[in-house]
Amino acid sequence: QVFVFMSAKRFKLSNPHPCGVRPLGNAILLNKSNDSRDAGTGLLRVLSDEGLLAVCGLLDTNSLAACSCCSRALYCFSNDEDVWRERTLGEFGSSFPFQGTWRRTYCFRKGGKVANVTIRSKLFSDVLYQSWYCRTLEIPRRWWAVDTIPRVAAKDLSPAEFVRRFDDPGKPVIITGACEGWEAMGKWNREYLEEVGGDSEFMCGPADMTLKSFFDYAHKTSDECPMFVFCKNFADLSPKLAADYVTPPYFTTDLFTLLGEKRPHWRWLLAGGARSGSKWHVDPNSTSAWNAVIRGRKKWIMLPPGVVPPAVYPSADGAEVTQPTSLIEWFLNFYDQTRSLAVERWQDHQGYGGLVEGVCGPGELVFVPTGWWHAVLNLDDDTLAVTQNYVSKANVNSVRRFLRDKKDQISGLRNEAHRAGLAQDFDDALQKAGLLDTEAVEKAKARAIRHDVQAGGGSFWDALRGAGGSLSFVR
């Protein structure tokens, strides 16, 4: 992608890089070669831009500093923010006061300071420029203007109606007014969270930080992928936060509670600034989820089960996902393509035609059915939310299959020793609660044994699929 605007006599960049770096395509349009790069990188010129950044990441700090003094081109590569972010987090973990940039933060932590040097290079690099562009881009309104997720007021939606219209058929919905009566709605802001969080360190991706340190970072950073709070043990760290909200009536029947202390982690505190958020993923363990916004706004974009977003590449077993570096990069390069696919195939509601998107604001929650691909972009600073994953009668069999067939992918375990037997533990708990038809289970096992003999192998669940049978679940 070439980031230029045409004018009568010259090209003007929409967001100039502080060191004068331009997109590679500009070298062609401006009829200039990339001599600055080749001359300034010496024998390293044979490496790609990604390769040069990788080398910078491997150098010790003194060597990296020396490298930055060799040429304008190497100054640009050795001072890339991502290089210094990895260095700072790797060396100091969570023990740092953020100074506006990662290079300044590292030097401050070391007791030094960064010299004010202005470098104007003649370097053309997509890698360096796009990273800068994504870090400084103001979120375009068109990215969040589309609103196709159904919206229903909580006062007009009973729990039974929610199950019939959304949970059973697996359809997303935004429920407005769902957080009415929560103390969090009147109390949660930066000051309150810093007070009740105290000196406890909350999970913020690659670092654990106090909430005071996190908010200080969030208000100063220009990271392409800003860190955000996604903390699974917030209720233990600050019981007051957990007491400030209640599970909405639509989700109080959570069958994973039958596992007691063996249930995987299930609720999280979320806090982040604008441009932070979750890249494309499917929720763990085949669970469904709800996400309630206390403050700020979240842009949601969702695709039906099995419909993989453009430029997102899950592994064959679904355990890993490869995708662009940041949400902003994905929106820049693939959002319009995804929208076009949805328009072209609007009749295919189980395919790209099933794309839905919308904005969830304060006091609203979004329901994410099992298996749906989704990405979430925070639109405002100090966006605060809580989310819970749960198992309902609508998706319990999907969860049971996952626990039995994909033991290695079960996430959120409190004790690794629970992994091998969790599927059986869940079945036993369901049967003890009278929620499984025991006779149907035994018949299914018998079919599985016959299928195994005939087919020469395969799992219990393979047998059910191959024999066309199913498990009865008492609803």
C-alpha positions, 0 to 999 in steps of 0.5 A: 500500500502506497501512503501518498496524496497527489498534488499538482507538483509534488507528492505529500505524505499524509503522516510524515515519519519523524526521520523522513522515512517514506513508503517504498512505492514512493521511490518509484513515483518520485523516480528515486532509487533507494541508495540511502538504504544500500549505502547506509547498511553496508554488507547488511544491505543483502538483508530484507528490512524485516531481517535488519530489524531482527538483527537489531533485536539480537544486538546487545544495547551498546552494539545497538547504540553504536549501530545507530551512529553508523549512518542515517539508515541504520539510525532509523532501523536501530531506533524502531520502537518495537525493537526497544519495546522487546528489549525493555520488557525482556530486561525489566518486565513490569518494573518501569515507569513509561516515558512516552517511548520505549527507547526513552523508557529503557534509558530512564530505567538505566539511569540515562537519557536520550539525546534530542537528535533530528535525523532526516533520512532518504530511506524508503521502507514499507516496514518502517513506515507502515509501523509508524503510520499504524501507530499514529493513524486516527481511527477513520469513522467509516471503520465503526459507522456500520451497525449490523449486529441486532440490538435489543433493549434488556427491558424488552428481552426476557431470559427465555426469549434470549435463549429462543432468539439468540442462544439456541440459533447461535446469533450475536446480539447487543443488549442495551441497558443490560448493566442497569443497577451495576455499581460499576456504571457509576464508579468505574473510572481511572481514579477508582480502578487505580485506588482499588487496584493498589499495588497489585499487578494486573495482567497486561499481555507481555507485562504485569503492571499496577493499574496506575502504571498501566493507565500512565502507559496507556495515555502516553503510548503510540504503540502499533499494538498497545498493551491492554489489561486482560486479567483473569484473576482480577477478582482475587487481586481486587474483590471490590471490582468483582462486587461491582457487577452481577452476571446478567440473567441471560447467562446465570445458567453456566454449566461449567460451574458444575466443575467447581475448582476444576473449571477453566478461567472464565472471567476477565477485567479489560481496560485499554486505550484507543487502538488497543484490542483483540485480534481475530480469534474464536473463544476458547474451549468452544464456549460462548461469551458476553462482554459488557462495556462500563466505559468507552466504546468497542468496535466489534466485527464478527464472522460465522463459525468456519468463515475465516477472515481474510489474511487470517490463517489458522493452523490445521488443528486450529491451535495457532493463528497467523495474521497481521501484526496489529488490528490497525494493519488489518483494518487498513488492508483488509477491512474493505475487502471483507465488507465487499465479500459480505456485500457480494455474498449477502444471501449466504448467511452462513458464509461472508454474508453472515458478517456482522459488526457494530459498536458496543457502548457504556451499559451495553453488552454483546453476546458472542455465540460459540465458534464465531470469529471476532475482533474487537477494537477499542475506540476510546481511551480508558475503555473499561469492560468485563467479560465472561465465558460460559457454557449453556444448554445450547452449546454444551455438546460442542464444549464436551466434544472439544474437551474430549477431542482437543485435550491439548488445546484446553486453555485456562486450566488452573492445574495442568493435572486436570487436562487429561480427565476434564472431559470425563469430569464434566460428563460426570458432573452433568450426569450427577446433576441430572442433565445428561440422558445416561441411557443415550450416553451408554448407547453412544458408547456402544456405537463408538465401540462398534464403529472403532472395530469396523473402521480400525480406530477413531475417537468416541466422537468420531464414532458419533459423527460417523454413525450419525448419532448424537447425545441427548442432553436434558433441556 
